[in-house]
């Protein structure tokens, strides 16, 4: 099971806990994880990845093993530490402003 941590606004939108566990089918990629997340929490559909463009929303970031993977392909393979449940996959709401 893969541990996924969600920011507060996505917890509220979906009714999910701050950290959830997901079974992710192969191939174990960011895309597969996000599809499994949306299947379990339909309210998150298009909240993380835009359904029209297929791209990550601008103010959403992904972190694994203390590394920002937000700008990598959604087909990026999940690290072994995430697959084994030792490290969470973190969805972070970015902050913008001036």
MMTF fields as JSON, N, C-alpha, C and O atoms, coordinates in Angstrom:
{
  "mmtfVersion": "1.0.0",
  "mmtfProducer": "UNKNOWN",
  "numBonds": 391,
  "numAtoms": 392,
  "numGroups": 98,
  "numChains": 1,
  "numModels": 1,
  "chainsPerModel": [1],
  "groupsPerChain": [98],
  "chainIdList": ["A"],
  "bondAtomList": [4, 2, 8, 6, 12, 10, 16, 14, 20, 18, 24, 22, 28, 26, 32, 30, 36, 34, 40, 38, 44, 42, 48, 46, 52, 50, 56, 54, 60, 58, 64, 62, 68, 66, 72, 70, 76, 74, 80, 78, 84, 82, 88, 86, 92, 90, 96, 94, 100, 98, 104, 102, 108, 106, 112, 110, 116, 114, 120, 118, 124, 122, 128, 126, 132, 130, 136, 134, 140, 138, 144, 142, 148, 146, 152, 150, 156, 154, 160, 158, 164, 162, 168, 166, 172, 170, 176, 174, 180, 178, 184, 182, 188, 186, 192, 190, 196, 194, 200, 198, 204, 202, 208, 206, 212, 210, 216, 214, 220, 218, 224, 222, 228, 226, 232, 230, 236, 234, 240, 238, 244, 242, 248, 246, 252, 250, 256, 254, 260, 258, 264, 262, 268, 266, 272, 270, 276, 274, 280, 278, 284, 282, 288, 286, 292, 290, 296, 294, 300, 298, 304, 302, 308, 306, 312, 310, 316, 314, 320, 318, 324, 322, 328, 326, 332, 330, 336, 334, 340, 338, 344, 342, 348, 346, 352, 350, 356, 354, 360, 358, 364, 362, 368, 366, 372, 370, 376, 374, 380, 378, 384, 382, 388, 386],
  "bondOrderList": [1, 1, 1, 1, 1, 1, 1, 1, 1, 1, 1, 1, 1, 1, 1, 1, 1, 1, 1, 1, 1, 1, 1, 1, 1, 1, 1, 1, 1, 1, 1, 1, 1, 1, 1, 1, 1, 1, 1, 1, 1, 1, 1, 1, 1, 1, 1, 1, 1, 1, 1, 1, 1, 1, 1, 1, 1, 1, 1, 1, 1, 1, 1, 1, 1, 1, 1, 1, 1, 1, 1, 1, 1, 1, 1, 1, 1, 1, 1, 1, 1, 1, 1, 1, 1, 1, 1, 1, 1, 1, 1, 1, 1, 1, 1, 1, 1],
  "groupList": [{"groupName": "UNK", "atomNameList": ["N", "CA", "C", "O"], "elementList": ["N", "C", "C", "O"], "formalChargeList": [0, 0, 0, 0], "bondAtomList": [1, 0, 2, 1, 3, 2], "bondOrderList": [1, 1, 2], "singleLetterCode": "X", "chemCompType": "L-PEPTIDE LINKING"}],
  "groupTypeList": [0, 0, 0, 0, 0, 0, 0, 0, 0, 0, 0, 0, 0, 0, 0, 0, 0, 0, 0, 0, 0, 0, 0, 0, 0, 0, 0, 0, 0, 0, 0, 0, 0, 0, 0, 0, 0, 0, 0, 0, 0, 0, 0, 0, 0, 0, 0, 0, 0, 0, 0, 0, 0, 0, 0, 0, 0, 0, 0, 0, 0, 0, 0, 0, 0, 0, 0, 0, 0, 0, 0, 0, 0, 0, 0, 0, 0, 0, 0, 0, 0, 0, 0, 0, 0, 0, 0, 0, 0, 0, 0, 0, 0, 0, 0, 0, 0, 0],
  "groupIdList": [1, 2, 3, 4, 5, 6, 7, 8, 9, 10, 11, 12, 13, 14, 15, 16, 17, 18, 19, 20, 21, 22, 23, 24, 25, 26, 27, 28, 29, 30, 31, 32, 33, 34, 35, 36, 37, 38, 39, 40, 41, 42, 43, 44, 45, 46, 47, 48, 49, 50, 51, 52, 53, 54, 55, 56, 57, 58, 59, 60, 61, 62, 63, 64, 65, 66, 67, 68, 69, 70, 71, 72, 73, 74, 75, 76, 77, 78, 79, 80, 81, 82, 83, 84, 85, 86, 87, 88, 89, 90, 91, 92, 93, 94, 95, 96, 97, 98],
  "secStructList": [7, 3, 3, 3, 3, 7, 7, 2, 2, 2, 2, 2, 2, 2, 6, 7, 7, 1, 3, 3, 3, 3, 7, 7, 7, 1, 1, 7, 5, 2, 2, 2, 2, 2, 2, 2, 2, 2, 2, 2, 7, 4, 4, 4, 6, 6, 6, 1, 5, 7, 6, 6, 6, 7, 1, 5, 7, 6, 6, 3, 3, 3, 3, 3, 6, 6, 3, 3, 7, 6, 6, 1, 7, 6, 6, 7, 5, 7, 7, 2, 2, 2, 2, 6, 6, 1, 1, 7, 3, 3, 3, 3, 3, 7, 7, 7, 7, 7],
  "xCoordList": [0.838, 0.0, 0.885, 1.919, 0.456, 1.188, 0.512, -0.707, 1.311, 0.805, 0.77, 1.749, -0.373, -0.543, -0.973, -1.94, -0.261, -0.625, -1.243, -0.696, -2.41, -3.146, -3.173, -3.207, -3.159, -3.277, -4.709, -5.64, -4.851, -6.129, -7.281, -8.362, -7.074, -8.187, -8.644, -9.83, -7.741, -8.15, -8.771, -9.611, -8.365, -9.032, -10.493, -11.389, -10.724, -12.091, -12.925, -14.081, -12.358, -13.079, -13.492, -14.6, -12.608, -12.84, -13.413, -13.991, -13.256, -13.654, -12.618, -12.911, -11.42, -10.34, -9.615, -9.701, -8.908, -8.048, -6.773, -6.509, -5.976, -4.716, -3.769, -3.053, -3.767, -2.952, -3.819, -4.518, -3.765, -4.534, -3.587, -2.447, -4.064, -3.293, -4.041, -5.257, -3.305, -3.893, -3.161, -1.942, -3.93, -3.347, -3.266, -4.27, -2.089, -1.875, -1.474, -0.524, -2.22, -1.881, -0.604, -0.16, -0.031, 1.155, 0.746, -0.377, 1.567, 2.89, 2.775, 1.872, 3.661, 3.639, 4.223, 5.399, 3.381, 3.79, 2.945, 1.959, 3.343, 2.565, 1.162, 0.183, 1.052, -0.251, -1.147, -2.322, -0.602, -1.38, -1.848, -2.98, -0.974, -1.348, -2.492, -3.456, -2.399, -3.434, -4.756, -5.82, -4.704, -5.937, -6.588, -7.811, -5.774, -6.312, -6.906, -7.936, -6.256, -6.754, -8.105, -9.03, -8.217, -9.475, -10.574, -11.747, -10.205, -11.208, -11.789, -12.985, -10.938, -11.397, -12.122, -13.075, -11.667, -12.259, -12.648, -11.889, -13.815, -14.227, -14.262, -14.123, -14.44, -14.458, -13.108, -13.032, -12.059, -10.73, -10.485, -9.469, -11.429, -11.257, -11.15, -12.045, -10.088, -9.755, -9.25, -8.93, -9.171, -8.636, -7.113, -6.476, -6.532, -5.078, -4.527, -3.538, -5.173, -4.792, -5.98, -7.09, -5.748, -6.805, -7.265, -6.451, -8.576, -9.08, -8.994, -8.976, -8.941, -8.893, -7.479, -7.289, -6.497, -5.115, -4.304, -3.299, -4.739, -3.979, -2.735, -1.868, -2.64, -1.465, -1.8, -2.947, -0.777, -0.901, -1.374, -0.942, -2.268, -2.727, -1.536, -0.664, -1.478, -0.3, 0.031, 1.21, -0.943, -0.651, -0.635, -0.847, -0.383, -0.245, 1.178, 1.696, 1.799, 3.157, 3.171, 2.36, 4.105, 4.281, 5.68, 6.664, 5.758, 7.038, 7.122, 6.165, 8.283, 8.583, 10.018, 10.91, 10.236, 11.583, 12.289, 13.467, 11.565, 12.068, 12.533, 13.386, 11.974, 12.34, 11.084, 10.082, 11.142, 10.041, 10.059, 11.001, 9.017, 8.931, 7.807, 7.366, 7.361, 6.218, 6.401, 5.437, 7.6, 7.823, 8.262, 8.57, 8.288, 8.606, 7.33, 6.23, 7.472, 6.331, 5.433, 5.908, 4.134, 3.218, 3.519, 3.024, 4.315, 4.718, 6.011, 6.599, 6.44, 7.624, 7.355, 6.311, 8.266, 8.056, 8.209, 9.083, 7.355, 7.425, 8.637, 8.902, 9.374, 10.556, 10.177, 9.048, 11.124, 10.906, 10.445, 9.591, 10.994, 10.614, 9.135, 8.498, 8.586, 7.156, 6.344, 5.333, 6.779, 6.068, 6.023, 5.05, 7.063, 7.139, 6.456, 6.354, 5.983, 5.294, 6.215, 5.751, 7.527, 8.458, 8.392, 8.629, 8.071, 7.956, 6.598, 6.118, 5.961, 4.682, 4.864, 5.909, 3.834, 3.717, 2.957, 1.83, 3.547, 2.938, 2.394, 3.108, 1.117, 0.491, 0.443, -0.147, 1.062, 1.182, 0.483, 0.626, -0.266, -0.861, 0.155, 0.548, 0.588, 1.584, 0.946, -0.272, 1.771, 1.318, 1.843, 2.995, 0.99, 1.445, 0.99, 0.151, 1.542, 1.164, 2.266, 3.27, 2.057, 3.061, 3.358, 4.188],
  "yCoordList": [-1.177, 0.0, 1.243, 1.299, 2.207, 3.468, 4.502, 4.669, 5.187, 6.252, 7.552, 7.929, 8.239, 9.509, 10.552, 10.348, 11.666, 12.77, 13.874, 14.275, 14.364, 15.393, 16.698, 16.682, 17.838, 19.124, 19.313, 18.638, 20.226, 20.45, 20.704, 20.143, 21.537, 21.86, 20.647, 20.54, 19.729, 18.522, 17.505, 16.707, 17.526, 16.687, 17.101, 16.257, 18.411, 18.926, 18.609, 18.204, 18.787, 18.543, 17.08, 16.777, 16.19, 14.757, 14.032, 12.954, 14.615, 13.917, 12.894, 12.022, 12.999, 12.066, 12.495, 13.647, 11.557, 11.827, 12.514, 12.507, 13.108, 13.741, 12.771, 13.157, 11.512, 10.499, 9.284, 8.797, 8.805, 7.625, 6.594, 6.907, 5.373, 4.314, 3.863, 3.669, 3.699, 3.311, 2.112, 1.987, 1.245, 0.203, 0.787, 1.243, 0.776, 1.367, 0.254, -0.487, 0.145, -0.898, -0.567, 0.581, -1.574, -1.361, -0.733, -0.976, 0.045, 0.441, 1.436, 2.273, 1.353, 2.205, 3.577, 3.849, 4.419, 5.763, 6.788, 6.442, 8.047, 9.137, 9.131, 9.307, 8.933, 8.908, 7.799, 8.036, 6.6, 5.484, 5.792, 5.478, 6.405, 6.79, 7.801, 7.652, 8.821, 9.854, 9.293, 9.7, 8.361, 7.728, 6.894, 6.894, 6.183, 5.409, 6.334, 6.02, 7.476, 8.457, 9.02, 9.136, 9.367, 9.896, 8.84, 9.164, 7.583, 6.513, 6.335, 6.095, 6.453, 6.303, 7.548, 7.448, 8.72, 10.0, 10.783, 11.648, 10.498, 11.144, 12.671, 13.328, 13.238, 14.707, 15.315, 16.507, 14.528, 15.035, 15.062, 15.582, 14.496, 14.493, 15.93, 16.74, 16.238, 17.542, 18.547, 19.68, 18.168, 19.075, 19.039, 20.023, 17.921, 17.766, 17.821, 18.503, 17.102, 17.08, 17.571, 17.059, 18.553, 19.107, 18.044, 17.497, 17.75, 16.695, 17.083, 16.206, 18.362, 18.801, 18.77, 18.43, 19.117, 19.164, 17.936, 17.618, 17.241, 16.101, 16.509, 15.678, 17.799, 18.306, 18.637, 18.919, 18.595, 18.952, 20.393, 21.26, 20.645, 22.006, 22.848, 22.329, 24.132, 24.961, 25.094, 25.176, 25.119, 25.328, 24.031, 24.038, 22.93, 21.632, 21.141, 21.226, 20.633, 20.091, 18.661, 18.296, 17.853, 16.469, 16.315, 16.765, 15.676, 15.398, 13.917, 13.326, 13.326, 11.961, 11.938, 12.519, 11.276, 11.134, 12.488, 12.605, 13.507, 14.865, 15.526, 16.413, 15.097, 15.658, 16.13, 15.417, 17.325, 17.872, 17.236, 17.432, 16.479, 15.844, 16.471, 15.893, 17.635, 18.29, 18.519, 18.419, 18.819, 19.158, 17.968, 18.111, 16.8, 15.59, 15.055, 15.471, 14.166, 13.559, 12.811, 12.273, 12.784, 11.981, 10.494, 9.684, 10.132, 8.742, 8.407, 7.344, 9.329, 9.107, 7.917, 7.876, 6.952, 5.793, 6.172, 6.956, 5.608, 5.87, 5.159, 4.006, 5.824, 5.208, 4.014, 3.917, 3.126, 1.924, 2.276, 1.585, 3.331, 3.712, 4.072, 3.824, 4.647, 4.984, 3.708, 3.5, 2.862, 1.61, 0.704, -0.022, 0.747, -0.096, 0.533, -0.104, 1.773, 2.447, 3.089, 3.561, 3.115, 3.746, 5.26, 5.944, 5.791, 7.234, 7.514, 6.712, 8.645, 8.977, 9.702, 10.297, 9.637, 10.487, 11.699, 11.565, 12.877, 14.08, 14.972, 15.339, 15.316, 16.304, 17.582, 17.607, 18.632, 19.885, 20.993, 21.105, 21.801, 23.003, 24.121, 24.542, 24.611, 25.674, 27.02, 27.18, 27.964, 29.299, 30.278, 30.197, 31.189, 32.224, 33.58, 33.663, 34.587, 35.929, 36.918, 36.587, 38.104, 39.108, 39.975, 40.878],
  "zCoordList": [0.0, 0.0, 0.0, 0.666, -0.747, -0.851, 0.038, -0.001, 0.832, 1.701, 0.92, 0.275, 0.983, 0.291, 1.303, 2.037, 1.348, 2.23, 1.386, 0.359, 1.847, 1.123, 1.903, 3.133, 1.198, 1.887, 2.401, 1.962, 3.321, 4.005, 3.039, 3.219, 2.019, 1.112, 0.31, -0.001, -0.034, -0.74, 0.207, -0.207, 1.473, 2.475, 2.608, 2.627, 2.7, 2.828, 1.599, 1.72, 0.437, -0.811, -0.937, -1.381, -0.549, -0.753, 0.455, 0.317, 1.634, 2.855, 3.3, 4.118, 2.766, 3.094, 4.362, 4.788, 4.948, 6.094, 5.596, 4.394, 6.491, 6.06, 5.355, 4.431, 5.795, 5.134, 4.872, 5.76, 3.644, 3.265, 2.673, 2.328, 2.559, 1.911, 0.671, 0.698, -0.412, -1.696, -2.283, -2.173, -2.901, -3.74, -5.137, -5.683, -5.71, -7.026, -7.992, -7.742, -9.11, -10.081, -10.847, -10.872, -11.461, -12.28, -13.595, -14.038, -14.24, -13.778, -12.631, -12.624, -11.685, -10.497, -10.828, -10.586, -11.379, -11.777, -11.029, -10.378, -11.132, -10.542, -11.142, -10.417, -12.449, -13.114, -12.548, -12.267, -12.382, -11.842, -10.421, -10.052, -9.631, -8.267, -8.285, -7.534, -9.126, -9.188, -9.697, -9.229, -10.653, -11.129, -10.027, -9.892, -9.236, -8.115, -7.054, -6.457, -6.822, -5.865, -6.316, -5.512, -7.596, -8.133, -8.147, -7.962, -8.365, -8.35, -6.947, -6.785, -5.95, -4.559, -4.055, -3.282, -4.496, -4.081, -5.336, -5.775, -5.92, -7.172, -7.108, -8.14, -5.939, -5.815, -6.187, -6.484, -6.177, -6.527, -8.033, -8.494, -8.801, -10.256, -10.749, -10.509, -11.417, -11.982, -10.945, -11.305, -9.686, -8.67, -8.637, -8.262, -9.024, -9.016, -10.434, -10.703, -11.327, -12.739, -13.554, -13.414, -14.394, -15.243, -16.241, -16.986, -16.257, -17.147, -18.621, -19.485, -18.92, -20.309, -20.878, -22.046, -20.071, -20.553, -20.148, -20.784, -19.087, -18.582, -17.819, -17.55, -17.463, -16.757, -15.302, -14.955, -14.476, -13.068, -12.949, -13.708, -11.988, -11.73, -11.262, -10.565, -11.627, -11.319, -9.834, -9.488, -8.962, -7.539, -6.733, -5.52, -7.415, -6.762, -7.0, -8.114, -5.954, -6.057, -5.527, -4.676, -6.042, -5.609, -5.02, -5.607, -3.859, -3.219, -2.875, -2.375, -3.151, -2.738, -2.232, -2.851, -1.126, -0.563, -0.466, -0.804, -0.003, 0.198, -1.1, -1.077, -2.221, -3.516, -4.242, -4.285, -4.809, -5.587, -6.977, -7.744, -7.291, -8.611, -9.448, -10.442, -9.043, -9.687, -11.177, -11.936, -11.604, -13.006, -13.849, -15.032, -13.23, -13.991, -14.627, -14.263, -15.544, -16.234, -15.247, -14.247, -15.539, -14.719, -14.866, -14.084, -15.85, -16.035, -15.29, -15.489, -14.433, -13.591, -12.669, -12.018, -12.598, -11.715, -10.239, -9.87, -9.423, -7.99, -7.39, -7.732, -6.503, -5.88, -4.996, -4.515, -4.797, -3.988, -2.571, -2.017, -1.98, -0.615, -0.532, 0.492, -1.583, -1.626, -1.83, -1.159, -2.745, -3.01, -1.787, -1.58, -0.99, 0.212, 1.412, 2.46, 1.286, 2.385, 3.407, 4.445, 3.129, 4.061, 3.983, 4.978, 2.808, 2.576, 1.95, 1.149, 2.299, 1.678, 0.347, 0.081, -0.47, -1.648, -1.152, -0.678, -1.251, -0.69, -1.79, -2.724, -1.666, -2.541, -1.712, -0.632, -2.217, -1.475, -2.246, -3.464, -1.533, -2.14, -2.079, -0.991, -3.235, -3.294, -2.944, -3.019, -2.57, -2.198, -3.24, -3.666, -3.636, -4.565, -4.023, -3.126, -4.565, -4.119, -4.431, -5.061, -3.988, -4.295, -3.119, -3.212]
}
